[in-house]
Amino acid sequence: MTFANPSRRAFLHGGAAAFGSASFLGSTALAAIDPNSFAARTFHASHFGPFEAVVRDGKLVGINTMMELDARPTEMLAYGVKDRTYDKTRINYPMVRKSYLEGWETGDTKPELRGKEEWVKVDWDTAWSLAAKAMLDTATNHGNEAIFSSSYGGWSNAGVFRPNVLQGRLINLMGGCTNTAGDWSAGAGQVIMPHIIGDMEVYSGQSAWETIRDNTELFVLVGCDPIKNNRIEYRVADHGMYAHWEEIRDNGVKFLSINPQKTASDEYLNAEWKRIIPNTDTALFLAMAYHVLENGLEDRAYMDKYAVGADKWIAYVKGETDDTPKTPAWASAITGMDEQEIKDLAELIAGKKTSFGASWAIQRAQHGEMAYWSIVNFAALLGKIGKPGEGVGFSWHYGNGGMPQGGNATPVGMSQGRNFVKKIVPASRITEALENPGVDFFYNGQTNTYPDIKLIFNAGNNFMSHQQDTNRLIRALGKVETIISVDVWWTAATRWADIVFPAASTLEQDDITSGGTYSNDRVYAMKKVIEPIGESLPDYEIFEGLADKLGLWAQFTDSEDKMYHIKLAYEASGAAKDLPFEEFWEKGYARMPVPTEARGWVRHAALINDPEGSPLHTASGKIEMFCENIANMEIEDCPGMPMWMEKHEYLGNAKEGQLHVVSPHPWFRLHSQMDQSETLRGIYKIQGREPVRISAEDAASRGIEDGDLVELYNDRGTVIAGAVVSKDIMPGVVSIYEGCWPSLDSKGRCNSGLVNFLTSTQRASGLSEATTANTSLIEMRKCEDAEGPNMAYEKPAIIEDMELAAIDDEVLGLDRLEALTKALYADMTPGEKMFFERCTVCHAPREVTHYTQQQWKGIVPSMFERAGLDDSERELVMDYLLTNAADAN
């Protein structure tokens, strides 16, 4: 690297790249089907679906849904997209927290005032300068590991050029940073399942829906709500499974739902509801296994051929190892289910062709690994994995699981490059890491050490709304010197920052993406619809400007504009074989074929059909009902087989008056996205607060009526929510959606209803270090003293006319970067380059050296499916991974 490299200024002065000036790039998209309609429509795509944006006089005036691409659009698309584009919570200018701006040279930045004091409007050069200095100060004084990226997930927009990817590319050019490991969504499941069944499972394709329709007799939903959760997708929702769920239902498949509350899917699929105390699924499946064994209903031949460790687990189930037989009577006291009901359920499942669909919610709990494992073991006990109409699935609720898999290559993003920092922080351990620099922790079989974090860079991620015990997180952030945030709106993650870059929404920039998380059968143009609001910039231009300030512009951009990279992304997809880019961009989308044979695909059938030729990617090549590798880790809270373990908080040890709070994904939002839509809030909020579902019995005993404001509270915090009194949730349990925007009143209560002021930072286990958001007890009372309206959707106080002195570049010390990075760079192998280009754009990038060869073999099936790699590409990446794995020679 050298500071003699071309700069962004020189590039702009010399004119745009030849491709970027091509005339077709500014054209409108697919013409309206109605020939008499207003013609100014532009094609775009989002997590909420594809659409045509109707623009008049430069302003978005309407959203035209497209029946040929999405037959069942949601209210989030119809109302939310337009609402949030012009919402008053837009960040219109670069902003710096007042004390940070006043003290950036002296270091007296008063971090304790984050979230409380005014913001100052600054120009872009000031914001870039302060951010560049903070990053270089941190790397120079503390090492790159002191820079922490909280930008995992990539859910902020559906495009390939997501801000977390662009941030990773830039920071890796200056040596890298500490990244998160795993994710919040399925942290426990994605760590345990490769050991047990050889695949992450939580992001894997499910058996093709026709195999369920034609073969399944009983479909058991374990906390699973596909009708609600499939309303959105990681890429572009097309709601393709909805009609197929109806076909499955109408073909006579019986649905049964094990859940503390009745769900939308239960209504839609006519499911029989089986009430269960939260976090006790493991006890239920152990007891059903006991009943199966007592009645000789197990399939010994299946276990002998396709599984290992069955005898050790069966001995535990029978009580031979701990003198506690896991009988239905034993489980009844734990689960709240009747003993006979457990027996009947076990016999029903054993006697039918049964498929299991389990949610991610049940593993977001203490010992969440055990819940997943117990389902796998119970299904294996009955010989019900890998057969047409039978099996286990942990992704039916995600990305339209069940759609036939196309196997097509999808558009690629920009390479993030090599991260030279090997430190990690598990996604749900951010608070613990901040509090415990230098302390060792165990994660997925390896001992790691928490870094001493001095700077947090957060791009397109609202980590403040989804980390547990928010008050504890706020306190822990006090030791961080600088927090930089890139976002479109004043979310919690921006309100508790120091420097905020205002990003343009996806409607205000060009991008490209694909549709069908599993079908992978469409490529979408995300065409610019309107000009950026205020002084906001597209994410690419934000990081381009910061790269320029750091002297890394040429390396970051490859001296090309974003449209050049969009075209390259398209040409890497399967669609490019049949449709030139220019025609694709004009039309707005391209279809790709799905092989006919995909319609008959059955998950795990390869093992059943050829156990020797198609072994699982586990240590044994079989289903590990007892896992020697995990047992040998000697983790106190994660044994080598699924066992029932007491929770630190659940109804089994609750004090009088305590309730168990669960926090599922919302109906009208994507986590915190769309909470700023006034139209949507008007549909479901109660007195402007998040609704909380309460049983009629619990409401009556506390004098609460439907529509009242209530306080939910424990030692961690208090939130105010609106009561929805219902007969469809079991007594002792309350349900409040995760992800709303917080607002603190004078008493420190969240006046908006963000559940994470109540949830615990307790880890799932020492194996996964994952979240336990659904393992939390609270108390509840009617709220008699709410302090006025919820202010979560108002802008913070802003000083717009503060006089600012120009920052001298000499003070920034930008020349320090060359010394930091000159020894780092080497040519990447083809497999390494492909790994970072194709396999690290979904959720957090994975550090190669943190996983063994066997673990990588279990991870890559899901990863390769999402990346759309062909056989030769998979071979290149696999060679890179195995050569650099933790146990490589």
NORMO-V26137 format. One record per residue. N is the residue number from 1. SS is DSSP state (hx for helix, st for strand, lp for the rest). PHI is phi in degrees with one decimal (999 if undefined). OMEGA is omega as a letter, one per 20 degrees, with the letter a starting at -180 (999 if undefined). Layout:
n: (N N)
ss: (SS SS)
phi: (PHI PHI)
omega: (OMEGA OMEGA)
//
This chain:
n: (1 2 3 4 5 6 7 8 9 10 11 12 13 14 15 16 17 18 19 20 21 22 23 24 25 26 27 28 29 30 31 32 33 34 35 36 37 38 39 40 41 42 43 44 45 46 47 48 49 50 51 52 53 54 55 56 57 58 59 60 61 62 63 64 65 66 67 68 69 70 71 72 73 74 75 76 77 78 79 80 81 82 83 84 85 86 87 88 89 90 91 92 93 94 95 96 97 98 99 100 101 102 103 104 105 106 107 108 109 110 111 112 113 114 115 116 117 118 119 120 121 122 123 124 125 126 127 128 129 130 131 132 133 134 135 136 137 138 139 140 141 142 143 144 145 146 147 148 149 150 151 152 153 154 155 156 157 158 159 160 161 162 163 164 165 166 167 168 169 170 171 172 173 174 175 176 177 178 179 180 181 182 183 184 185 186 187 188 189 190 191 192 193 194 195 196 197 198 199 200 201 202 203 204 205 206 207 208 209 210 211 212 213 214 215 216 217 218 219 220 221 222 223 224 225 226 227 228 229 230 231 232 233 234 235 236 237 238 239 240 241 242 243 244 245 246 247 248 249 250 251 252 253 254 255 256 257 258 259 260 261 262 263 264 265 266 267 268 269 270 271 272 273 274 275 276 277 278 279 280 281 282 283 284 285 286 287 288 289 290 291 292 293 294 295 296 297 298 299 300 301 302 303 304 305 306 307 308 309 310 311 312 313 314 315 316 317 318 319 320 321 322 323 324 325 326 327 328 329 330 331 332 333 334 335 336 337 338 339 340 341 342 343 344 345 346 347 348 349 350 351 352 353 354 355 356 357 358 359 360 361 362 363 364 365 366 367 368 369 370 371 372 373 374 375 376 377 378 379 380 381 382 383 384 385 386 387 388 389 390 391 392 393 394 395 396 397 398 399 400 401 402 403 404 405 406 407 408 409 410 411 412 413 414 415 416 417 418 419 420 421 422 423 424 425 426 427 428 429 430 431 432 433 434 435 436 437 438 439 440 441 442 443 444 445 446 447 448 449 450 451 452 453 454 455 456 457 458 459 460 461 462 463 464 465 466 467 468 469 470 471 472 473 474 475 476 477 478 479 480 481 482 483 484 485 486 487 488 489 490 491 492 493 494 495 496 497 498 499 500 501 502 503 504 505 506 507 508 509 510 511 512 513 514 515 516 517 518 519 520 521 522 523 524 525 526 527 528 529 530 531 532 533 534 535 536 537 538 539 540 541 542 543 544 545 546 547 548 549 550 551 552 553 554 555 556 557 558 559 560 561 562 563 564 565 566 567 568 569 570 571 572 573 574 575 576 577 578 579 580 581 582 583 584 585 586 587 588 589 590 591 592 593 594 595 596 597 598 599 600 601 602 603 604 605 606 607 608 609 610 611 612 613 614 615 616 617 618 619 620 621 622 623 624 625 626 627 628 629 630 631 632 633 634 635 636 637 638 639 640 641 642 643 644 645 646 647 648 649 650 651 652 653 654 655 656 657 658 659 660 661 662 663 664 665 666 667 668 669 670 671 672 673 674 675 676 677 678 679 680 681 682 683 684 685 686 687 688 689 690 691 692 693 694 695 696 697 698 699 700 701 702 703 704 705 706 707 708 709 710 711 712 713 714 715 716 717 718 719 720 721 722 723 724 725 726 727 728 729 730 731 732 733 734 735 736 737 738 739 740 741 742 743 744 745 746 747 748 749 750 751 752 753 754 755 756 757 758 759 760 761 762 763 764 765 766 767 768 769 770 771 772 773 774 775 776 777 778 779 780 781 782 783 784 785 786 787 788 789 790 791 792 793 794 795 796 797 798 799 800 801 802 803 804 805 806 807 808 809 810 811 812 813 814 815 816 817 818 819 820 821 822 823 824 825 826 827 828 829 830 831 832 833 834 835 836 837 838 839 840 841 842 843 844 845 846 847 848 849 850 851 852 853 854 855 856 857 858 859 860 861 862 863 864 865 866 867 868 869 870 871 872 873 874 875 876 877 878 879 880 881 882 883 884 885 886 887 888 889)
ss: (lp lp lp lp lp lp lp hx hx hx hx hx hx hx lp lp lp lp hx hx hx lp hx hx hx hx lp lp lp lp lp lp lp lp lp lp lp lp lp lp st st st st st st lp lp st st st st st st st st lp lp st st st st st st st lp lp lp lp lp lp lp lp lp hx hx hx hx hx hx hx hx hx hx hx lp lp lp lp st lp lp lp lp st st st hx hx hx hx hx hx lp lp lp lp lp lp lp hx hx hx lp lp lp lp lp st st st lp lp hx hx hx hx hx hx hx hx hx hx hx hx hx hx hx hx hx hx hx lp hx hx hx st st st lp lp lp lp lp lp lp lp lp lp lp lp lp hx hx hx hx hx hx hx hx hx hx hx lp lp lp lp st st st st lp lp lp lp lp hx hx hx hx hx hx hx hx hx hx hx lp lp lp lp lp lp lp lp lp lp lp hx hx hx hx hx hx hx lp lp st st st st st lp lp lp hx hx hx hx lp lp lp lp lp lp st lp lp lp lp lp hx hx hx hx hx hx hx hx hx lp lp lp st st st st st lp lp st lp lp hx hx hx hx hx lp lp lp st st st lp lp lp lp lp lp hx hx hx hx hx hx hx hx hx hx hx hx hx hx lp lp lp lp lp hx hx hx hx hx hx hx st st lp hx hx hx hx hx hx hx hx hx lp lp lp lp lp lp lp lp lp hx hx hx hx hx hx hx hx lp lp lp hx hx hx hx hx hx hx hx hx hx hx hx hx lp lp st st st st st lp lp hx hx hx lp lp lp lp hx hx hx hx hx hx hx hx hx hx hx hx hx hx lp lp lp lp lp st lp lp st st st st lp lp lp lp lp lp lp lp lp lp lp lp lp lp lp lp lp lp lp lp lp lp lp lp lp lp lp lp lp lp st st st lp lp lp hx hx hx hx hx hx lp lp lp lp st st st st lp lp st st st st lp lp lp lp lp st st st st st lp lp lp hx hx hx hx lp lp lp hx hx hx hx hx hx hx hx hx hx lp lp st st st st st st lp st lp lp hx hx hx hx lp lp lp st st st st st lp lp hx hx hx lp lp st st st st st lp lp lp lp lp lp st st st st st lp lp lp lp lp lp lp lp lp lp st lp hx hx hx hx hx hx hx hx hx hx hx lp lp lp hx hx hx hx hx lp lp lp lp hx hx hx hx hx hx hx hx hx hx lp lp hx hx hx hx lp lp lp hx hx hx hx hx hx hx lp st st st lp lp lp lp hx hx hx hx hx lp lp lp lp hx hx hx hx hx lp lp lp lp lp lp lp lp lp lp lp lp lp st st lp lp lp hx hx hx hx hx hx lp st lp lp st lp lp lp lp lp lp lp lp lp lp lp lp hx hx hx lp lp lp lp lp st st st st lp lp lp lp lp lp lp st lp lp st lp lp lp lp hx hx hx hx hx hx hx lp st lp lp st lp st st st st st hx hx hx hx hx hx lp lp lp lp lp lp lp st st st st st st lp lp st st st st st st st st st st lp lp st lp lp lp st st st st lp lp lp lp lp lp lp st lp lp lp lp lp st lp lp lp lp hx hx hx lp lp lp lp lp lp lp lp lp lp lp lp lp lp lp lp lp lp lp st st st st st st lp lp lp lp lp lp lp lp lp lp lp lp lp lp lp st st lp lp lp lp lp lp lp lp lp hx hx hx hx lp lp lp hx hx hx hx hx hx lp lp lp lp lp lp lp lp hx hx hx hx hx hx hx hx hx lp lp lp lp lp lp lp lp lp hx hx hx lp lp hx hx hx hx hx hx hx hx hx hx hx hx hx hx hx lp lp lp hx hx hx hx hx hx hx hx hx hx hx hx hx hx lp lp lp lp lp)
phi: (999 -145.8 -79.0 -85.8 -62.3 -57.6 -109.5 -64.2 -61.7 -63.8 -63.5 -68.1 -68.1 -82.8 100.3 -67.3 -58.7 -55.2 -65.3 -63.2 -96.2 -62.2 -67.5 -67.3 -69.5 -96.8 -75.7 -77.9 -93.8 -48.3 -67.4 -60.1 -64.2 -75.9 -66.9 -92.2 -76.9 -57.3 -85.3 -78.3 -124.3 -127.9 -75.5 -151.2 -143.6 -147.1 -56.3 -98.0 132.9 -82.0 -163.8 -108.0 -88.5 -96.8 -123.2 -127.7 52.6 78.7 -118.4 -69.9 -113.6 -167.9 -116.2 -98.6 -72.4 -125.4 -65.1 -76.6 -117.6 -150.9 -77.4 -134.4 -65.1 -101.1 -63.9 -61.5 -77.5 -65.0 -117.6 -66.1 -60.0 -69.0 -54.1 -72.8 -60.4 -111.4 -66.5 -67.4 -84.2 -60.9 -90.8 -90.5 -142.5 -59.4 -132.5 -132.9 -61.3 -55.0 -68.2 -67.1 -64.9 -74.5 -118.1 -64.6 -83.6 -87.6 90.3 -87.2 -101.6 50.9 -60.8 -65.5 -92.6 -57.3 81.6 -122.8 -99.7 -72.4 -107.0 -117.6 -70.0 -128.8 -86.6 -62.4 -63.6 -64.3 -63.3 -62.5 -63.7 -65.4 -66.6 -61.7 -63.4 -62.7 -66.3 -70.3 -58.5 -64.9 -64.1 -71.8 -86.5 -129.5 90.7 -62.0 -65.6 -78.4 -89.3 -117.5 -93.7 -97.1 -92.8 -68.6 104.7 69.9 -82.8 -66.1 -152.6 -87.5 -80.2 -71.0 -93.9 -65.4 -62.4 -66.4 -70.6 -65.3 -62.6 -59.7 -61.0 -67.0 -66.8 -66.8 -67.8 -105.7 114.0 99.4 -161.0 -74.8 -110.9 -78.1 -118.2 68.4 -153.6 -75.4 -62.3 -143.6 -61.5 -74.7 -63.3 -71.9 -87.6 -76.6 -66.1 -58.7 -69.2 -92.4 -134.5 82.5 -157.2 -61.3 68.7 -65.7 -118.9 -92.9 -63.9 -96.9 -53.2 -57.0 -57.9 -65.7 -69.3 -76.0 -56.3 -90.1 -128.0 -73.9 -104.8 -135.0 -117.8 -100.4 -93.8 -106.0 67.2 -99.5 -133.5 -64.3 -65.9 -76.8 -74.3 -82.5 -67.3 -127.4 -141.0 -63.7 -103.8 -119.2 -71.5 -128.7 54.5 -68.5 -85.1 -60.7 -64.4 -74.0 -59.3 -65.0 -61.9 -61.7 -61.2 -74.2 -85.9 101.1 -68.9 -86.4 -107.0 -132.7 -120.7 -100.0 -167.3 -68.8 -140.5 -78.3 -113.9 -61.6 -65.5 -61.0 -67.7 -66.8 -104.1 55.4 -77.7 -81.7 -91.1 -113.0 -73.2 -145.0 -63.6 -54.8 73.9 -115.2 -59.5 -59.6 -61.3 -61.5 -70.4 -64.7 -67.9 -64.9 -62.6 -59.6 -65.9 -59.9 -66.4 -62.8 -106.5 64.2 -95.5 -74.5 -111.8 -65.0 -63.1 -62.7 -63.8 -61.7 -87.6 -116.9 -137.2 -129.5 81.0 -59.9 -64.0 -65.5 -68.8 -61.3 -61.1 -65.8 -59.2 -77.4 87.0 -73.9 -101.6 -137.8 60.3 -130.3 -60.4 -87.7 -75.2 -57.3 -65.8 -59.6 -70.7 -59.2 -68.0 -88.8 -88.5 80.1 -92.1 -67.0 -57.0 -66.9 -61.6 -64.2 -64.1 -62.3 -65.1 -61.7 -69.8 -62.9 -63.8 -65.0 -90.0 -118.5 -74.7 -117.6 -114.3 -112.9 -120.7 -106.6 -84.3 -73.9 -59.1 -72.6 -96.3 -86.1 -153.3 -59.8 59.1 -61.4 -59.6 -66.3 -62.9 -63.5 -63.3 -66.4 -67.1 -60.8 -64.5 -64.5 -65.6 -67.3 -56.5 -93.5 69.7 -115.9 -119.7 87.5 -113.8 -54.9 85.4 -132.4 156.4 -113.5 -142.8 -120.2 -143.7 -67.6 -94.5 -122.3 60.9 58.7 -53.1 111.4 -70.5 -57.1 -90.6 -76.9 67.9 -84.6 -70.3 -112.0 -57.5 -102.4 -92.3 -80.9 -59.2 -80.4 74.4 -84.6 -94.3 -84.2 -94.3 -101.0 -68.7 -136.4 -132.5 -54.1 -54.7 -96.1 -109.1 -59.7 -60.6 -61.6 -64.0 -62.8 -79.8 -131.1 -60.1 84.4 -87.1 -74.9 -142.6 -106.3 -145.1 51.3 90.0 -132.3 -89.2 -125.9 -130.0 -67.4 -75.8 -94.0 -76.6 -115.3 -137.8 -113.2 -111.3 -127.4 -120.1 63.9 -142.1 -106.1 -61.8 -68.1 -94.4 -121.8 -74.9 -76.3 48.5 -58.9 -62.3 -66.4 -61.7 -59.3 -64.1 -66.1 -65.9 -61.3 -87.6 -82.0 -77.0 -143.7 -123.6 -109.9 -132.5 -114.9 -159.3 -91.8 -126.8 -79.6 -77.1 -60.5 -66.3 -88.6 -67.0 -103.2 -107.2 -114.2 -123.7 -124.8 -95.4 -80.9 -87.8 -71.0 -71.1 -62.5 -69.2 -108.5 -157.6 -86.1 -160.9 -147.1 -155.2 -133.2 -123.6 83.2 -53.9 -109.4 -69.5 45.0 -113.4 -145.1 -117.7 -119.1 -85.2 -99.5 -82.3 -59.9 -101.5 -136.1 -73.8 -55.8 -75.8 58.6 -104.9 -64.6 -130.0 -57.4 -54.5 -57.6 -72.4 -62.9 -74.6 -62.7 -66.6 -68.1 -62.2 -63.4 -62.7 -88.1 78.3 -116.8 -60.4 -64.2 -67.4 -68.4 -96.8 57.0 57.5 -131.5 -84.0 -63.9 -63.4 -59.8 -71.2 -62.8 -64.1 -61.6 -61.8 -63.8 -68.1 -85.5 -90.7 -66.4 -66.5 -66.0 -65.3 -114.7 -135.0 -59.8 -57.4 -59.5 -70.7 -59.5 -64.7 -65.5 -75.6 108.3 -157.8 -138.7 -97.9 -128.6 -76.4 -114.8 -59.5 -56.8 -66.5 -64.9 -70.1 -110.4 -74.1 -120.2 -61.4 69.2 -66.4 -59.7 -63.5 -67.2 -76.2 -154.2 -62.0 -82.1 -83.6 -131.2 -68.7 -70.6 -87.6 -102.8 -60.0 -93.4 81.6 -126.9 -66.6 -98.5 -69.7 -126.8 -111.5 -62.6 -60.4 -70.5 -58.0 -70.3 -72.6 54.5 -89.1 -59.1 -103.1 -147.3 -72.6 -82.5 -158.3 -70.3 -131.1 -82.5 -131.7 -60.8 -91.6 -72.0 -143.0 -167.2 -64.2 -68.3 -130.6 -71.9 -79.5 -57.3 92.6 -78.5 -125.3 -94.8 -100.8 -111.8 -136.4 -72.5 -65.3 -74.3 -83.8 -104.3 -139.6 -110.7 52.4 -92.4 -67.8 85.5 -67.2 -85.3 -81.2 -64.6 -63.1 -67.4 -59.6 -65.0 -78.8 -129.7 -69.7 -111.8 49.3 79.9 -113.8 -63.0 -75.0 -125.0 -85.3 -130.4 -68.2 -59.2 -66.0 -66.4 -67.6 -62.4 -68.8 -114.4 68.1 -101.3 -116.1 -55.0 94.1 -71.3 -85.0 -129.9 -106.4 -106.6 -151.4 -154.5 -66.7 -86.7 172.3 -138.7 -128.6 -107.7 -138.4 -104.7 -76.3 -118.7 -83.6 -144.2 -90.5 -102.6 -139.3 -73.4 -57.0 92.8 -125.5 -124.4 -129.3 -133.1 -62.6 -79.2 101.3 -71.2 -80.4 -85.3 -154.6 -93.4 -91.5 -66.3 -95.4 82.4 -83.6 -79.7 -80.6 -111.9 109.8 -75.0 -64.9 -74.0 -72.8 -107.9 -76.3 -100.3 -86.2 -50.5 -80.5 -64.9 -167.7 -74.2 -80.2 -101.3 54.2 -90.2 -68.9 -127.5 -56.6 -94.8 -115.7 -149.8 -108.3 -141.3 -115.9 -143.6 -149.6 -67.6 -88.7 -106.6 -138.6 -59.6 -93.8 67.2 -73.3 -70.4 -101.4 -63.0 -107.7 -104.0 -66.2 -71.9 -65.9 -130.3 -97.8 -98.8 -124.4 -74.6 -74.0 -119.3 -82.5 -64.8 -92.1 -77.8 -58.6 -63.1 -69.7 -73.3 65.9 -67.7 -71.6 -68.8 -65.4 -60.6 -66.3 -71.1 -114.4 -62.8 -94.2 -90.1 -90.1 -146.7 -67.0 -80.8 -69.3 -56.5 -66.8 -66.3 -60.5 -66.6 -58.0 -75.2 -79.4 -111.0 -109.4 -120.6 -94.2 -106.4 61.6 -82.6 -60.3 -100.8 -77.4 -58.6 -75.6 -91.7 -129.5 -76.0 -60.5 -65.8 -64.6 -63.3 -63.6 -80.7 -83.2 -66.3 -56.0 -67.2 -64.5 -66.1 -60.7 -68.2 -80.2 66.7 -81.8 -83.9 -60.3 -68.2 -67.3 -61.2 -63.9 -63.8 -65.6 -61.6 -61.9 -61.8 -64.9 -70.0 -71.4 -115.1 -65.3 -58.7 -105.7 -68.6 -73.0)
omega: (r r r r r r r a a r a r a a a r a a a a a a a a a a r a a r r r r a a a r a a a a a r r a r a r r a r r r a r r r a r a a r r r a a a a a a a r a r r r a a a a r a a r a a a r r r a a r a r r a a r a a a a r a a r a r a r r r r a a a r r r r r a a r a r a a r r r a r r r a a a a a a a r r r a r r a r r r a a r a a r a r a a r a r r r a a r r r r r a r r r r a r a a a a a a a r a a r r a a r a r r a r a r r r a a a r r a a a a r a r a r r a a a a a r a r r r r r r a a r r a a a r a r r r r r a r r r r r r a r a r a r a r r r r a a a a r a r a a r a r a a a r r a r a r r r a r a r a r a a r a a r a r a a a r r a a r r r r r a a r a a a r r r a a r r r a a a a a a r r a a r r r a a r a r a a a a r a r r r a a r a a r r a r a a r a a r a a r r a r r r r a a a r r r r r a r r r a a r a a r a r a r r a a a a r a a a r r r r r a r a r a r r r r a a a a a a r r a a r r a r r a a r r a r r r r r r a r a r r a a r a a a r r a r a r a r r r a r a a a a a a a r r a r a a a r r r a r a r r r r a r a a r r a r a r r r r a r a a a r r r a r r a r r a r a a r r r r r r a r a a a r a r r r r r r a a a a a r a a a a r r a a r a r r r r r a r a r a a r a a r a a r r a r a r r r r r a r a r a r a r a r a r r a r a a a a r a a a r r r a a a a r a r r a a a r r a r r r a a r a a r a a r r a r r r r a r r a r a r r a r r r a r r a r a a r a a r r r r r a r a r r a a a r a r a r r r a a r a a a r a a a r a r r r r r r r r a r a a a a r r a a a r a a r a r a r a a r a r a r r a a a r a r a r r r r a a r r a a r a a a r r a r r r r a a a a r a a r a r r r a r r a a a r a r a r a a a r r r r a r a a r r a r r a r a r a a r a a r a a r a a a a a a r a r r r r r r a r a r a a a a r a a r a r a a a a r r a r r r r a a r r a a r a a r a r a a r r a r a a r r a a r a a a a r a 999)
//
